[in-house]
Amino acid sequence: MQILVGENNVNLRKKSVKIEKIDKKIKKLVTEMKETLESSEGIGLAAPQVGVNKALIIIKIGQKAPIVMINPEVLNESEEKVIAEEGCLSLPGVWGNVERPKEIKLKFTDEKKRSHVVILKDLNARIALHEMDHLKGVLFTDRVIQKKTSFSLDENL
């Protein structure tokens, strides 16, 4: 699957709809998104990033298999906030500091129709919140404290 790019991409700015039924189409989307996430070497991917405005995200936590979250919902977030640098597969080369809760309690359904409630901390909470923002048509650059663009110098000049 191709990852959509651009701060003003209309598909990335649309709100996603809740998934009512986990059927073969959704399971195929999950499989394709996992492959896309793996090949892009990313740590999170939301369905809108591949042109599907449905409430589905996939995140990687450490070396474990990616976690599929259908209709994710934050139940609680810590008052303590952390500022850290973020980037996005849909905004290559753009980085910026974003303030997010240190810890969140999240509920979601997986592709096997099982319900989960989990507590995520630090980077894992940040990844989930970043991807969930995509479901609302929000990019990390909308929340950034200070944006910077990465670049490299050509030593032959």
Buried (B, 14 or more C-beta within 10 A) or exposed (E): BEBBEEEEBEBBBBEBEEBEEBEEEBEEBBEEBBEBBEEBEBBBBBBBBBEBBBBBBBBBBEEEEBBBBBBBBBEEBBEEEBEEBBBBBBBEEBBBBBEBBBBBBBBBBBBEEEEEEBEBEEEBBBBBBBBBBBBBBBBBBEBBEEEEEEEEEEEEE
